Amino acid sequence: MTQLAKTAHALPRAIGLVARAVTRIVKFVVTASQRAKARRDLARLDDHLLRDIGIDQMTAQAECSRRFWQG
C-alpha cells in the first residue's frame, strides 16, 4: 500500500477524532458558560429569595465562589 493510500485510509478516523474533540470542547464551553451565569444570578439574590429556593446565604456564597470548571 502506498503512503498516499495509507493516509487516505486513515483520514476518516482522524477526522472523527478531531470532530469528537471539538464536540467535547464546545460542550465544555457551553456548560462552563451556563454555570458561570447561574452563579452570577445566584449572587444577586437577596436573603428572602434565597430562602424561597431553600438555601442560606452561606451556601449561596460557597457556590458562587466555585470556579466555572467546577461542577
CHARMM-style PDB file with segment names, atoms N, HN, CA, C and O in Angstrom:
ATOM      1  N   MET     1       0.849  -1.174   0.000  1.00  0.00      PROA
ATOM      2  CA  MET     1       0.000   0.000   0.000  1.00  0.00      PROA
ATOM      3  C   MET     1       0.897   1.240   0.000  1.00  0.00      PROA
ATOM      4  O   MET     1       1.845   1.331   0.779  1.00  0.00      PROA
ATOM      5  N   THR     2       0.595   2.159  -0.853  1.00  0.00      PROA
ATOM      6  HN  THR     2      -0.176   2.085  -1.485  1.00  0.00      PROA
ATOM      7  CA  THR     2       1.406   3.371  -0.948  1.00  0.00      PROA
ATOM      8  C   THR     2       1.127   4.283   0.244  1.00  0.00      PROA
ATOM      9  O   THR     2       0.129   4.128   0.947  1.00  0.00      PROA
ATOM     10  N   GLN     3       2.012   5.216   0.449  1.00  0.00      PROA
ATOM     11  HN  GLN     3       2.824   5.342  -0.122  1.00  0.00      PROA
ATOM     12  CA  GLN     3       1.846   6.159   1.564  1.00  0.00      PROA
ATOM     13  C   GLN     3       0.575   6.969   1.390  1.00  0.00      PROA
ATOM     14  O   GLN     3      -0.123   7.244   2.366  1.00  0.00      PROA
ATOM     15  N   LEU     4       0.268   7.352   0.170  1.00  0.00      PROA
ATOM     16  HN  LEU     4       0.835   7.129  -0.623  1.00  0.00      PROA
ATOM     17  CA  LEU     4      -0.948   8.113  -0.100  1.00  0.00      PROA
ATOM     18  C   LEU     4      -2.181   7.290   0.248  1.00  0.00      PROA
ATOM     19  O   LEU     4      -3.130   7.812   0.833  1.00  0.00      PROA
ATOM     20  N   ALA     5      -2.174   6.023  -0.102  1.00  0.00      PROA
ATOM     21  HN  ALA     5      -1.403   5.599  -0.576  1.00  0.00      PROA
ATOM     22  CA  ALA     5      -3.307   5.155   0.214  1.00  0.00      PROA
ATOM     23  C   ALA     5      -3.456   4.988   1.720  1.00  0.00      PROA
ATOM     24  O   ALA     5      -4.577   4.973   2.229  1.00  0.00      PROA
ATOM     25  N   LYS     6      -2.347   4.862   2.439  1.00  0.00      PROA
ATOM     26  HN  LYS     6      -1.437   4.874   2.025  1.00  0.00      PROA
ATOM     27  CA  LYS     6      -2.398   4.740   3.893  1.00  0.00      PROA
ATOM     28  C   LYS     6      -2.972   6.005   4.519  1.00  0.00      PROA
ATOM     29  O   LYS     6      -3.795   5.948   5.432  1.00  0.00      PROA
ATOM     30  N   THR     7      -2.523   7.136   4.013  1.00  0.00      PROA
ATOM     31  HN  THR     7      -1.855   7.182   3.271  1.00  0.00      PROA
ATOM     32  CA  THR     7      -3.015   8.414   4.523  1.00  0.00      PROA
ATOM     33  C   THR     7      -4.503   8.570   4.240  1.00  0.00      PROA
ATOM     34  O   THR     7      -5.262   8.990   5.114  1.00  0.00      PROA
ATOM     35  N   ALA     8      -4.922   8.236   3.027  1.00  0.00      PROA
ATOM     36  HN  ALA     8      -4.306   7.895   2.317  1.00  0.00      PROA
ATOM     37  CA  ALA     8      -6.330   8.331   2.648  1.00  0.00      PROA
ATOM     38  C   ALA     8      -7.181   7.393   3.502  1.00  0.00      PROA
ATOM     39  O   ALA     8      -8.315   7.720   3.852  1.00  0.00      PROA
ATOM     40  N   HSD     9      -6.632   6.236   3.831  1.00  0.00      PROA
ATOM     41  HN  HSD     9      -5.711   5.970   3.546  1.00  0.00      PROA
ATOM     42  CA  HSD     9      -7.355   5.262   4.638  1.00  0.00      PROA
ATOM     43  C   HSD     9      -7.503   5.760   6.086  1.00  0.00      PROA
ATOM     44  O   HSD     9      -8.535   5.522   6.713  1.00  0.00      PROA
ATOM     45  N   ALA    10      -6.510   6.432   6.608  1.00  0.00      PROA
ATOM     46  HN  ALA    10      -5.671   6.625   6.099  1.00  0.00      PROA
ATOM     47  CA  ALA    10      -6.519   6.913   7.990  1.00  0.00      PROA
ATOM     48  C   ALA    10      -7.275   8.235   8.157  1.00  0.00      PROA
ATOM     49  O   ALA    10      -7.616   8.620   9.275  1.00  0.00      PROA
ATOM     50  N   LEU    11      -7.529   8.914   7.064  1.00  0.00      PROA
ATOM     51  HN  LEU    11      -7.252   8.601   6.156  1.00  0.00      PROA
ATOM     52  CA  LEU    11      -8.149  10.238   7.140  1.00  0.00      PROA
ATOM     53  C   LEU    11      -9.523  10.238   7.813  1.00  0.00      PROA
ATOM     54  O   LEU    11      -9.754  11.081   8.680  1.00  0.00      PROA
ATOM     55  N   PRO    12     -10.438   9.348   7.465  1.00  0.00      PROA
ATOM     56  CA  PRO    12     -11.749   9.380   8.134  1.00  0.00      PROA
ATOM     57  C   PRO    12     -11.643   9.198   9.649  1.00  0.00      PROA
ATOM     58  O   PRO    12     -12.373   9.839  10.407  1.00  0.00      PROA
ATOM     59  N   ARG    13     -10.743   8.333  10.085  1.00  0.00      PROA
ATOM     60  HN  ARG    13     -10.150   7.812   9.470  1.00  0.00      PROA
ATOM     61  CA  ARG    13     -10.554   8.135  11.524  1.00  0.00      PROA
ATOM     62  C   ARG    13     -10.030   9.412  12.175  1.00  0.00      PROA
ATOM     63  O   ARG    13     -10.501   9.801  13.244  1.00  0.00      PROA
ATOM     64  N   ALA    14      -9.073  10.057  11.545  1.00  0.00      PROA
ATOM     65  HN  ALA    14      -8.691   9.741  10.677  1.00  0.00      PROA
ATOM     66  CA  ALA    14      -8.513  11.299  12.079  1.00  0.00      PROA
ATOM     67  C   ALA    14      -9.576  12.388  12.144  1.00  0.00      PROA
ATOM     68  O   ALA    14      -9.646  13.137  13.118  1.00  0.00      PROA
ATOM     69  N   ILE    15     -10.395  12.473  11.116  1.00  0.00      PROA
ATOM     70  HN  ILE    15     -10.338  11.864  10.325  1.00  0.00      PROA
ATOM     71  CA  ILE    15     -11.472  13.469  11.103  1.00  0.00      PROA
ATOM     72  C   ILE    15     -12.457  13.185  12.231  1.00  0.00      PROA
ATOM     73  O   ILE    15     -12.934  14.105  12.895  1.00  0.00      PROA
ATOM     74  N   GLY    16     -12.759  11.903  12.445  1.00  0.00      PROA
ATOM     75  HN  GLY    16     -12.371  11.155  11.906  1.00  0.00      PROA
ATOM     76  CA  GLY    16     -13.656  11.524  13.529  1.00  0.00      PROA
ATOM     77  C   GLY    16     -13.097  11.907  14.891  1.00  0.00      PROA
ATOM     78  O   GLY    16     -13.829  12.396  15.752  1.00  0.00      PROA
ATOM     79  N   LEU    17     -11.801  11.686  15.087  1.00  0.00      PROA
ATOM     80  HN  LEU    17     -11.207  11.290  14.388  1.00  0.00      PROA
ATOM     81  CA  LEU    17     -11.165  12.050  16.351  1.00  0.00      PROA
ATOM     82  C   LEU    17     -11.212  13.561  16.580  1.00  0.00      PROA
ATOM     83  O   LEU    17     -11.510  14.021  17.682  1.00  0.00      PROA
ATOM     84  N   VAL    18     -10.919  14.314  15.544  1.00  0.00      PROA
ATOM     85  HN  VAL    18     -10.676  13.940  14.649  1.00  0.00      PROA
ATOM     86  CA  VAL    18     -10.950  15.776  15.650  1.00  0.00      PROA
ATOM     87  C   VAL    18     -12.375  16.251  15.922  1.00  0.00      PROA
ATOM     88  O   VAL    18     -12.590  17.137  16.749  1.00  0.00      PROA
ATOM     89  N   ALA    19     -13.345  15.665  15.228  1.00  0.00      PROA
ATOM     90  HN  ALA    19     -13.170  14.945  14.556  1.00  0.00      PROA
ATOM     91  CA  ALA    19     -14.748  16.058  15.418  1.00  0.00      PROA
ATOM     92  C   ALA    19     -15.191  15.784  16.855  1.00  0.00      PROA
ATOM     93  O   ALA    19     -15.873  16.614  17.457  1.00  0.00      PROA
ATOM     94  N   ARG    20     -14.816  14.640  17.406  1.00  0.00      PROA
ATOM     95  HN  ARG    20     -14.262  13.967  16.916  1.00  0.00      PROA
ATOM     96  CA  ARG    20     -15.175  14.326  18.790  1.00  0.00      PROA
ATOM     97  C   ARG    20     -14.499  15.290  19.769  1.00  0.00      PROA
ATOM     98  O   ARG    20     -15.108  15.717  20.750  1.00  0.00      PROA
ATOM     99  N   ALA    21     -13.261  15.620  19.499  1.00  0.00      PROA
ATOM    100  HN  ALA    21     -12.767  15.274  18.702  1.00  0.00      PROA
ATOM    101  CA  ALA    21     -12.542  16.556  20.372  1.00  0.00      PROA
ATOM    102  C   ALA    21     -13.201  17.933  20.339  1.00  0.00      PROA
ATOM    103  O   ALA    21     -13.390  18.558  21.383  1.00  0.00      PROA
ATOM    104  N   VAL    22     -13.546  18.396  19.162  1.00  0.00      PROA
ATOM    105  HN  VAL    22     -13.392  17.888  18.314  1.00  0.00      PROA
ATOM    106  CA  VAL    22     -14.197  19.705  19.024  1.00  0.00      PROA
ATOM    107  C   VAL    22     -15.552  19.678  19.727  1.00  0.00      PROA
ATOM    108  O   VAL    22     -15.917  20.641  20.403  1.00  0.00      PROA
ATOM    109  N   THR    23     -16.294  18.594  19.576  1.00  0.00      PROA
ATOM    110  HN  THR    23     -15.998  17.812  19.028  1.00  0.00      PROA
ATOM    111  CA  THR    23     -17.595  18.469  20.235  1.00  0.00      PROA
ATOM    112  C   THR    23     -17.441  18.543  21.750  1.00  0.00      PROA
ATOM    113  O   THR    23     -18.216  19.229  22.417  1.00  0.00      PROA
ATOM    114  N   ARG    24     -16.459  17.851  22.296  1.00  0.00      PROA
ATOM    115  HN  ARG    24     -15.829  17.293  21.755  1.00  0.00      PROA
ATOM    116  CA  ARG    24     -16.230  17.882  23.741  1.00  0.00      PROA
ATOM    117  C   ARG    24     -15.854  19.286  24.213  1.00  0.00      PROA
ATOM    118  O   ARG    24     -16.302  19.727  25.271  1.00  0.00      PROA
ATOM    119  N   ILE    25     -15.041  19.979  23.440  1.00  0.00      PROA
ATOM    120  HN  ILE    25     -14.677  19.620  22.580  1.00  0.00      PROA
ATOM    121  CA  ILE    25     -14.636  21.340  23.803  1.00  0.00      PROA
ATOM    122  C   ILE    25     -15.841  22.274  23.789  1.00  0.00      PROA
ATOM    123  O   ILE    25     -16.026  23.071  24.708  1.00  0.00      PROA
ATOM    124  N   VAL    26     -16.656  22.172  22.750  1.00  0.00      PROA
ATOM    125  HN  VAL    26     -16.506  21.524  22.003  1.00  0.00      PROA
ATOM    126  CA  VAL    26     -17.850  23.025  22.657  1.00  0.00      PROA
ATOM    127  C   VAL    26     -18.796  22.746  23.816  1.00  0.00      PROA
ATOM    128  O   VAL    26     -19.327  23.681  24.415  1.00  0.00      PROA
ATOM    129  N   LYS    27     -19.016  21.467  24.144  1.00  0.00      PROA
ATOM    130  HN  LYS    27     -18.585  20.708  23.658  1.00  0.00      PROA
ATOM    131  CA  LYS    27     -19.886  21.123  25.271  1.00  0.00      PROA
ATOM    132  C   LYS    27     -19.335  21.699  26.575  1.00  0.00      PROA
ATOM    133  O   LYS    27     -20.093  22.215  27.396  1.00  0.00      PROA
ATOM    134  N   PHE    28     -18.026  21.613  26.765  1.00  0.00      PROA
ATOM    135  HN  PHE    28     -17.410  21.194  26.097  1.00  0.00      PROA
ATOM    136  CA  PHE    28     -17.408  22.154  27.975  1.00  0.00      PROA
ATOM    137  C   PHE    28     -17.617  23.662  28.056  1.00  0.00      PROA
ATOM    138  O   PHE    28     -17.975  24.181  29.113  1.00  0.00      PROA
ATOM    139  N   VAL    29     -17.398  24.363  26.954  1.00  0.00      PROA
ATOM    140  HN  VAL    29     -17.107  23.941  26.095  1.00  0.00      PROA
ATOM    141  CA  VAL    29     -17.541  25.826  26.947  1.00  0.00      PROA
ATOM    142  C   VAL    29     -18.987  26.219  27.245  1.00  0.00      PROA
ATOM    143  O   VAL    29     -19.231  27.145  28.018  1.00  0.00      PROA
ATOM    144  N   VAL    30     -19.940  25.524  26.639  1.00  0.00      PROA
ATOM    145  HN  VAL    30     -19.741  24.771  26.011  1.00  0.00      PROA
ATOM    146  CA  VAL    30     -21.356  25.827  26.877  1.00  0.00      PROA
ATOM    147  C   VAL    30     -21.710  25.577  28.343  1.00  0.00      PROA
ATOM    148  O   VAL    30     -22.348  26.415  28.981  1.00  0.00      PROA
ATOM    149  N   THR    31     -21.300  24.435  28.871  1.00  0.00      PROA
ATOM    150  HN  THR    31     -20.782  23.754  28.353  1.00  0.00      PROA
ATOM    151  CA  THR    31     -21.592  24.103  30.273  1.00  0.00      PROA
ATOM    152  C   THR    31     -20.940  25.100  31.225  1.00  0.00      PROA
ATOM    153  O   THR    31     -21.574  25.553  32.178  1.00  0.00      PROA
ATOM    154  N   ALA    32     -19.689  25.440  30.975  1.00  0.00      PROA
ATOM    155  HN  ALA    32     -19.174  25.071  30.201  1.00  0.00      PROA
ATOM    156  CA  ALA    32     -18.980  26.392  31.831  1.00  0.00      PROA
ATOM    157  C   ALA    32     -19.658  27.762  31.790  1.00  0.00      PROA
ATOM    158  O   ALA    32     -19.768  28.435  32.815  1.00  0.00      PROA
ATOM    159  N   SER    33     -20.104  28.163  30.623  1.00  0.00      PROA
ATOM    160  HN  SER    33     -20.015  27.616  29.791  1.00  0.00      PROA
ATOM    161  CA  SER    33     -20.789  29.445  30.489  1.00  0.00      PROA
ATOM    162  C   SER    33     -22.112  29.442  31.257  1.00  0.00      PROA
ATOM    163  O   SER    33     -22.452  30.423  31.919  1.00  0.00      PROA
ATOM    164  N   GLN    34     -22.853  28.340  31.166  1.00  0.00      PROA
ATOM    165  HN  GLN    34     -22.577  27.544  30.628  1.00  0.00      PROA
ATOM    166  CA  GLN    34     -24.117  28.233  31.894  1.00  0.00      PROA
ATOM    167  C   GLN    34     -23.882  28.261  33.402  1.00  0.00      PROA
ATOM    168  O   GLN    34     -24.627  28.913  34.133  1.00  0.00      PROA
ATOM    169  N   ARG    35     -22.856  27.559  33.869  1.00  0.00      PROA
ATOM    170  HN  ARG    35     -22.251  27.029  33.274  1.00  0.00      PROA
ATOM    171  CA  ARG    35     -22.532  27.564  35.291  1.00  0.00      PROA
ATOM    172  C   ARG    35     -22.174  28.969  35.763  1.00  0.00      PROA
ATOM    173  O   ARG    35     -22.646  29.418  36.807  1.00  0.00      PROA
ATOM    174  N   ALA    36     -21.347  29.652  34.998  1.00  0.00      PROA
ATOM    175  HN  ALA    36     -20.964  29.286  34.150  1.00  0.00      PROA
ATOM    176  CA  ALA    36     -20.921  30.998  35.381  1.00  0.00      PROA
ATOM    177  C   ALA    36     -22.118  31.938  35.462  1.00  0.00      PROA
ATOM    178  O   ALA    36     -22.214  32.744  36.387  1.00  0.00      PROA
ATOM    179  N   LYS    37     -23.026  31.840  34.503  1.00  0.00      PROA
ATOM    180  HN  LYS    37     -22.948  31.186  33.751  1.00  0.00      PROA
ATOM    181  CA  LYS    37     -24.216  32.698  34.515  1.00  0.00      PROA
ATOM    182  C   LYS    37     -25.109  32.366  35.704  1.00  0.00      PROA
ATOM    183  O   LYS    37     -25.608  33.270  36.373  1.00  0.00      PROA
ATOM    184  N   ALA    38     -25.313  31.087  35.970  1.00  0.00      PROA
ATOM    185  HN  ALA    38     -24.908  30.352  35.426  1.00  0.00      PROA
ATOM    186  CA  ALA    38     -26.153  30.676  37.100  1.00  0.00      PROA
ATOM    187  C   ALA    38     -25.561  31.182  38.413  1.00  0.00      PROA
ATOM    188  O   ALA    38     -26.298  31.615  39.299  1.00  0.00      PROA
ATOM    189  N   ARG    39     -24.250  31.131  38.541  1.00  0.00      PROA
ATOM    190  HN  ARG    39     -23.652  30.780  37.821  1.00  0.00      PROA
ATOM    191  CA  ARG    39     -23.604  31.597  39.771  1.00  0.00      PROA
ATOM    192  C   ARG    39     -23.673  33.116  39.901  1.00  0.00      PROA
ATOM    193  O   ARG    39     -23.816  33.640  41.006  1.00  0.00      PROA
ATOM    194  N   ARG    40     -23.574  33.819  38.782  1.00  0.00      PROA
ATOM    195  HN  ARG    40     -23.458  33.393  37.885  1.00  0.00      PROA
ATOM    196  CA  ARG    40     -23.748  35.284  38.831  1.00  0.00      PROA
ATOM    197  C   ARG    40     -25.170  35.626  39.256  1.00  0.00      PROA
ATOM    198  O   ARG    40     -25.384  36.517  40.078  1.00  0.00      PROA
ATOM    199  N   ASP    41     -26.140  34.913  38.692  1.00  0.00      PROA
ATOM    200  HN  ASP    41     -25.966  34.189  38.024  1.00  0.00      PROA
ATOM    201  CA  ASP    41     -27.541  35.141  39.048  1.00  0.00      PROA
ATOM    202  C   ASP    41     -27.784  34.833  40.529  1.00  0.00      PROA
ATOM    203  O   ASP    41     -28.476  35.584  41.216  1.00  0.00      PROA
ATOM    204  N   LEU    42     -27.221  33.738  41.011  1.00  0.00      PROA
ATOM    205  HN  LEU    42     -26.659  33.128  40.452  1.00  0.00      PROA
ATOM    206  CA  LEU    42     -27.376  33.356  42.417  1.00  0.00      PROA
ATOM    207  C   LEU    42     -26.792  34.428  43.329  1.00  0.00      PROA
ATOM    208  O   LEU    42     -27.360  34.727  44.379  1.00  0.00      PROA
ATOM    209  N   ALA    43     -25.675  34.997  42.940  1.00  0.00      PROA
ATOM    210  HN  ALA    43     -25.213  34.754  42.087  1.00  0.00      PROA
ATOM    211  CA  ALA    43     -25.020  36.025  43.758  1.00  0.00      PROA
ATOM    212  C   ALA    43     -25.889  37.277  43.896  1.00  0.00      PROA
ATOM    213  O   ALA    43     -25.722  38.035  44.851  1.00  0.00      PROA
ATOM    214  N   ARG    44     -26.791  37.500  42.982  1.00  0.00      PROA
ATOM    215  HN  ARG    44     -26.927  36.884  42.206  1.00  0.00      PROA
ATOM    216  CA  ARG    44     -27.636  38.700  43.008  1.00  0.00      PROA
ATOM    217  C   ARG    44     -28.889  38.542  43.874  1.00  0.00      PROA
ATOM    218  O   ARG    44     -29.582  39.523  44.144  1.00  0.00      PROA
ATOM    219  N   LEU    45     -29.185  37.309  44.312  1.00  0.00      PROA
ATOM    220  HN  LEU    45     -28.622  36.512  44.093  1.00  0.00      PROA
ATOM    221  CA  LEU    45     -30.412  37.084  45.078  1.00  0.00      PROA
ATOM    222  C   LEU    45     -30.261  37.578  46.519  1.00  0.00      PROA
ATOM    223  O   LEU    45     -29.202  37.435  47.131  1.00  0.00      PROA
ATOM    224  N   ASP    46     -31.342  38.164  47.046  1.00  0.00      PROA
ATOM    225  HN  ASP    46     -32.201  38.281  46.548  1.00  0.00      PROA
ATOM    226  CA  ASP    46     -31.323  38.595  48.444  1.00  0.00      PROA
ATOM    227  C   ASP    46     -31.727  37.427  49.351  1.00  0.00      PROA
ATOM    228  O   ASP    46     -32.079  36.352  48.865  1.00  0.00      PROA
ATOM    229  N   ASP    47     -31.674  37.642  50.660  1.00  0.00      PROA
ATOM    230  HN  ASP    47     -31.388  38.515  51.054  1.00  0.00      PROA
ATOM    231  CA  ASP    47     -31.963  36.579  51.624  1.00  0.00      PROA
ATOM    232  C   ASP    47     -33.361  35.991  51.450  1.00  0.00      PROA
ATOM    233  O   ASP    47     -33.557  34.782  51.574  1.00  0.00      PROA
ATOM    234  N   HSD    48     -34.317  36.849  51.167  1.00  0.00      PROA
ATOM    235  HN  HSD    48     -34.158  37.832  51.066  1.00  0.00      PROA
ATOM    236  CA  HSD    48     -35.698  36.390  51.003  1.00  0.00      PROA
ATOM    237  C   HSD    48     -35.809  35.422  49.814  1.00  0.00      PROA
ATOM    238  O   HSD    48     -36.427  34.363  49.927  1.00  0.00      PROA
ATOM    239  N   LEU    49     -35.219  35.785  48.699  1.00  0.00      PROA
ATOM    240  HN  LEU    49     -34.716  36.645  48.607  1.00  0.00      PROA
ATOM    241  CA  LEU    49     -35.276  34.917  47.522  1.00  0.00      PROA
ATOM    242  C   LEU    49     -34.471  33.632  47.724  1.00  0.00      PROA
ATOM    243  O   LEU    49     -34.859  32.569  47.241  1.00  0.00      PROA
ATOM    244  N   LEU    50     -33.355  33.735  48.435  1.00  0.00      PROA
ATOM    245  HN  LEU    50     -33.040  34.599  48.828  1.00  0.00      PROA
ATOM    246  CA  LEU    50     -32.575  32.528  48.739  1.00  0.00      PROA
ATOM    247  C   LEU    50     -33.387  31.564  49.597  1.00  0.00      PROA
ATOM    248  O   LEU    50     -33.362  30.354  49.372  1.00  0.00      PROA
ATOM    249  N   ARG    51     -34.108  32.103  50.582  1.00  0.00      PROA
ATOM    250  HN  ARG    51     -34.128  33.086  50.765  1.00  0.00      PROA
ATOM    251  CA  ARG    51     -34.970  31.239  51.409  1.00  0.00      PROA
ATOM    252  C   ARG    51     -36.039  30.578  50.551  1.00  0.00      PROA
ATOM    253  O   ARG    51     -36.380  29.414  50.766  1.00  0.00      PROA
ATOM    254  N   ASP    52     -36.565  31.311  49.584  1.00  0.00      PROA
ATOM    255  HN  ASP    52     -36.288  32.256  49.409  1.00  0.00      PROA
ATOM    256  CA  ASP    52     -37.590  30.749  48.697  1.00  0.00      PROA
ATOM    257  C   ASP    52     -37.084  29.525  47.925  1.00  0.00      PROA
ATOM    258  O   ASP    52     -37.848  28.599  47.650  1.00  0.00      PROA
ATOM    259  N   ILE    53     -35.809  29.527  47.584  1.00  0.00      PROA
ATOM    260  HN  ILE    53     -35.188  30.279  47.807  1.00  0.00      PROA
ATOM    261  CA  ILE    53     -35.271  28.375  46.850  1.00  0.00      PROA
ATOM    262  C   ILE    53     -34.590  27.369  47.780  1.00  0.00      PROA
ATOM    263  O   ILE    53     -34.025  26.375  47.324  1.00  0.00      PROA
ATOM    264  N   GLY    54     -34.650  27.636  49.088  1.00  0.00      PROA
ATOM    265  HN  GLY    54     -35.109  28.444  49.458  1.00  0.00      PROA
ATOM    266  CA  GLY    54     -34.214  26.660  50.065  1.00  0.00      PROA
ATOM    267  C   GLY    54     -32.732  26.629  50.392  1.00  0.00      PROA
ATOM    268  O   GLY    54     -32.213  25.599  50.824  1.00  0.00      PROA
ATOM    269  N   ILE    55     -32.048  27.745  50.191  1.00  0.00      PROA
ATOM    270  HN  ILE    55     -32.470  28.581  49.840  1.00  0.00      PROA
ATOM    271  CA  ILE    55     -30.632  27.795  50.588  1.00  0.00      PROA
ATOM    272  C   ILE    55     -30.366  29.049  51.404  1.00  0.00      PROA
ATOM    273  O   ILE    55     -31.091  30.039  51.311  1.00  0.00      PROA
ATOM    274  N   ASP    56     -29.325  28.985  52.194  1.00  0.00      PROA
ATOM    275  HN  ASP    56     -28.736  28.180  52.269  1.00  0.00      PROA
ATOM    276  CA  ASP    56     -28.973  30.147  53.011  1.00  0.00      PROA
ATOM    277  C   ASP    56     -27.837  30.932  52.339  1.00  0.00      PROA
ATOM    278  O   ASP    56     -27.261  30.497  51.341  1.00  0.00      PROA
ATOM    279  N   GLN    57     -27.542  32.073  52.906  1.00  0.00      PROA
ATOM    280  HN  GLN    57     -28.009  32.426  53.717  1.00  0.00      PROA
ATOM    281  CA  GLN    57     -26.531  32.971  52.343  1.00  0.00      PROA
ATOM    282  C   GLN    57     -25.152  32.305  52.274  1.00  0.00      PROA
ATOM    283  O   GLN    57     -24.410  32.497  51.311  1.00  0.00      PROA
ATOM    284  N   MET    58     -24.822  31.534  53.290  1.00  0.00      PROA
ATOM    285  HN  MET    58     -25.424  31.378  54.073  1.00  0.00      PROA
ATOM    286  CA  MET    58     -23.519  30.875  53.348  1.00  0.00      PROA
ATOM    287  C   MET    58     -23.371  29.836  52.211  1.00  0.00      PROA
ATOM    288  O   MET    58     -22.325  29.750  51.568  1.00  0.00      PROA
ATOM    289  N   THR    59     -24.418  29.072  51.988  1.00  0.00      PROA
ATOM    290  HN  THR    59     -25.268  29.142  52.510  1.00  0.00      PROA
ATOM    291  CA  THR    59     -24.401  28.082  50.910  1.00  0.00      PROA
ATOM    292  C   THR    59     -24.303  28.775  49.556  1.00  0.00      PROA
ATOM    293  O   THR    59     -23.557  28.334  48.681  1.00  0.00      PROA
ATOM    294  N   ALA    60     -25.052  29.856  49.383  1.00  0.00      PROA
ATOM    295  HN  ALA    60     -25.658  30.214  50.093  1.00  0.00      PROA
ATOM    296  CA  ALA    60     -25.011  30.605  48.128  1.00  0.00      PROA
ATOM    297  C   ALA    60     -23.611  31.170  47.878  1.00  0.00      PROA
ATOM    298  O   ALA    60     -23.109  31.111  46.755  1.00  0.00      PROA
ATOM    299  N   GLN    61     -22.987  31.710  48.912  1.00  0.00      PROA
ATOM    300  HN  GLN    61     -23.395  31.758  49.824  1.00  0.00      PROA
ATOM    301  CA  GLN    61     -21.640  32.258  48.755  1.00  0.00      PROA
ATOM    302  C   GLN    61     -20.634  31.169  48.408  1.00  0.00      PROA
ATOM    303  O   GLN    61     -19.734  31.382  47.596  1.00  0.00      PROA
ATOM    304  N   ALA    62     -20.790  30.000  49.025  1.00  0.00      PROA
ATOM    305  HN  ALA    62     -21.522  29.826  49.685  1.00  0.00      PROA
ATOM    306  CA  ALA    62     -19.888  28.887  48.718  1.00  0.00      PROA
ATOM    307  C   ALA    62     -20.032  28.466  47.258  1.00  0.00      PROA
ATOM    308  O   ALA    62     -19.036  28.202  46.584  1.00  0.00      PROA
ATOM    309  N   GLU    63     -21.262  28.403  46.775  1.00  0.00      PROA
ATOM    310  HN  GLU    63     -22.071  28.617  47.323  1.00  0.00      PROA
ATOM    311  CA  GLU    63     -21.488  28.025  45.374  1.00  0.00      PROA
ATOM    312  C   GLU    63     -20.935  29.091  44.428  1.00  0.00      PROA
ATOM    313  O   GLU    63     -20.320  28.765  43.413  1.00  0.00      PROA
ATOM    314  N   CYS    64     -21.150  30.342  44.755  1.00  0.00      PROA
ATOM    315  HN  CYS    64     -21.650  30.608  45.579  1.00  0.00      PROA
ATOM    316  CA  CYS    64     -20.705  31.436  43.893  1.00  0.00      PROA
ATOM    317  C   CYS    64     -19.181  31.556  43.841  1.00  0.00      PROA
ATOM    318  O   CYS    64     -18.635  32.092  42.876  1.00  0.00      PROA
ATOM    319  N   SER    65     -18.502  31.068  44.858  1.00  0.00      PROA
ATOM    320  HN  SER    65     -18.946  30.633  45.641  1.00  0.00      PROA
ATOM    321  CA  SER    65     -17.048  31.173  44.881  1.00  0.00      PROA
ATOM    322  C   SER    65     -16.361  30.068  44.076  1.00  0.00      PROA
ATOM    323  O   SER    65     -15.149  30.116  43.867  1.00  0.00      PROA
ATOM    324  N   ARG    66     -17.126  29.082  43.628  1.00  0.00      PROA
ATOM    325  HN  ARG    66     -18.111  29.043  43.798  1.00  0.00      PROA
ATOM    326  CA  ARG    66     -16.547  27.999  42.839  1.00  0.00      PROA
ATOM    327  C   ARG    66     -16.165  28.507  41.455  1.00  0.00      PROA
ATOM    328  O   ARG    66     -16.783  29.434  40.931  1.00  0.00      PROA
ATOM    329  N   ARG    67     -15.149  27.895  40.872  1.00  0.00      PROA
ATOM    330  HN  ARG    67     -14.647  27.142  41.298  1.00  0.00      PROA
ATOM    331  CA  ARG    67     -14.686  28.250  39.527  1.00  0.00      PROA
ATOM    332  C   ARG    67     -15.630  27.667  38.474  1.00  0.00      PROA
ATOM    333  O   ARG    67     -16.351  26.705  38.741  1.00  0.00      PROA
ATOM    334  N   PHE    68     -15.621  28.248  37.295  1.00  0.00      PROA
ATOM    335  HN  PHE    68     -15.036  29.029  37.078  1.00  0.00      PROA
ATOM    336  CA  PHE    68     -16.545  27.827  36.240  1.00  0.00      PROA
ATOM    337  C   PHE    68     -16.356  26.377  35.821  1.00  0.00      PROA
ATOM    338  O   PHE    68     -17.303  25.759  35.334  1.00  0.00      PROA
ATOM    339  N   TRP    69     -15.175  25.819  35.993  1.00  0.00      PROA
ATOM    340  HN  TRP    69     -14.406  26.321  36.389  1.00  0.00      PROA
ATOM    341  CA  TRP    69     -14.940  24.448  35.576  1.00  0.00      PROA
ATOM    342  C   TRP    69     -15.348  23.436  36.648  1.00  0.00      PROA
ATOM    343  O   TRP    69     -15.363  22.231  36.396  1.00  0.00      PROA
ATOM    344  N   GLN    70     -15.677  23.926  37.838  1.00  0.00      PROA
ATOM    345  HN  GLN    70     -15.665  24.904  38.043  1.00  0.00      PROA
ATOM    346  CA  GLN    70     -16.076  23.026  38.910  1.00  0.00      PROA
ATOM    347  C   GLN    70     -17.575  22.760  38.830  1.00  0.00      PROA
ATOM    348  O   GLN    70     -18.386  23.686  38.824  1.00  0.00      PROA
ATOM    349  N   GLY    71     -17.921  21.495  38.768  1.00  0.00      PROA
ATOM    350  HN  GLY    71     -17.262  20.743  38.772  1.00  0.00      PROA
ATOM    351  CA  GLY    71     -19.314  21.082  38.631  1.00  0.00      PROA
ATOM    352  C   GLY    71     -20.200  21.432  39.776  1.00  0.00      PROA
ATOM    353  OT1 GLY    71     -21.391  21.124  39.751  1.00  0.00      PROA
TER     354      GLY     71
END
